[in-house]
Amino acid sequence: MPSLSRKQTALYLAFLVLVWGINWPLTKQALLHAPPLLFAGLRTCLGGLILIIFALPGYKKLRLRSTWPVYLLSSLLNIMLYYGLQTIGLNYMPAGLFSSIVFLQPVLLGLFSWLWLGEAMSGLKLTGLILGFVGVGTISIGGLAGHISLTGVLLALGSAVSWALGTVYMKKTSDQVDIIWVVALQVMIGGIVLLGTGSAVESWSAISWNLSFIFNLLFISVFVIALGWLAYFKLVGSGEASKVGAFTFLIPLIAITCSVLFLGESVTLNLVAGFVLILLSIVLVNFKRKPSSAEAPLSAVSRLRKT
C-alpha cells in the first residue's frame, strides 16, 4: 500500500478521531430509539453496502476465491467480536470504565506490532502507550461508580484484544487484498451476523423510526463505519500501526467534549488531566531520536564493514 504524505496523514487522522469521537454520543442517542444489536447490525450493513457500491467498478480486485479467508477473519476480529463483545459488555458495567478498558487497545496494538510486524519498541514508546491508557482511564474515572462484574471486564478486554489483533492482521495482509474490498466485505459480513443475531433476540417493533434516529443511523453508517474504517486501515497500511493506535487515545476525549457541548455534561478536572496525559502519550510514541554526532561515524563504519 502506498505511503501517505504528512499532510494526507494529518487529514486522515483528524477526520478519523473526529468522527469516531462523535460516534459515542450519537450512538448513545440512537440507542434510546433502538435495541443495541439491531442498531449495530443496521449501521454496519448500511456502511458495508455503501462501500460495496464504491468498490464495484474495481470488481476484478476482489479475487474472492483466493482471498476469502482474509475477509472472513478480518470481519470476525474487527466487526463481529469487537462490536459484539462491546454491545453485550455494556450491560454488565458502567460505560466510562468499560470504554477505558477497551482503549487498552493501542497498548496491545503497540505490543502486537512489535511482536508480529517487527515495528520498533523503545522505552519512550512503551511509556507513551501506557500514559495514553492512563489518560483514558483518568477521563473515564467517573465510570467507576456502580456495579462492576468480572464478566464485564473480560468482555471489555476481549473487545480490546480483538480490535488489536484485527488491526495487526489487516496490516500483515494489506498487500494481498484491495483496501476498499476488504473493509467493505468485513463490515458487510459482520453486519449481517449482528443483524441476524439481533433479529433473533430483539424486536424490530422496538425501533422508533423518528428523524433523530434516522439522522444518527445514516451519519454513523456513512462517516463512522464506511469512511472511518477505510481511513483507519489506510493509515495503518501506510505507516506504523502502533503510532496510528496512539492517536485513537484522543477518541474518548472528543466523545466527552461532544457530550459536554451537546448533551449538557460538565467539564471535570479528570477531563483536563486526561487530556494532558493523552497529548504527552502521542508525543512520546511519535518521538524520533536524532542520532548523535558520535553515532553517525559509527554507523558509517558499520556499513563499510558489511560491504
C-alpha angles and dihedrals in degrees: 000000000000117000120251122236119246091257093049091048091052092049093048092048093047091050093046097048092045098050095039089049092050088048094074099059091038091053090047089055094044093052089063086070104034141036113260102244094044090049092048090050095047095050095046094045091050091047091049092048091053091051093047090053090054092044096050096086087061095047091138089068091062096081089177095175093064102028104040093107089060092052093047098047094043089051091050094051103035102035116013099041097029096051096028097053090041094053094047095041095056087068091063105049144014115293094233095056092040093054092047090056091047089054089063078089097094090053091049090044091054091051095044091047089052093048101041108018099040094237116161118263118196131173090252092051094049091046090051093051092050092047090053091053091048089050092054089047090051091052091048096043090113087069090069089084114092138031116337120190133190088232091058093049092049092048091050091049089048090053091051093046094048092050093048093046091046092053093049091047091051091049092049094049098037092110092055100057141038110259095226094047095047093050092043095050097041090051093045095046092047091046093053091051092048092045092049092049091047092050089054098050104024136051124248089208088067090070114099106208097205126145094261093054094044092050092049092046093051095043093049093044094051105033106022101035107026104030095025097057090041091054092045095054091040088058094044092048095051100043146013110316093213092056092050089048091055091061091055086071084078092063097081088047091054090045093054093043089054090047089053093049100040108019099042097245117152132247112245137190087248090061092053094045092047091049091055092049092049093050090049089049093055091047093052095045092050097040114123116199113220114227113253122240089254092055095050098068090043092056090047091052089049091054091049091051091052090053 
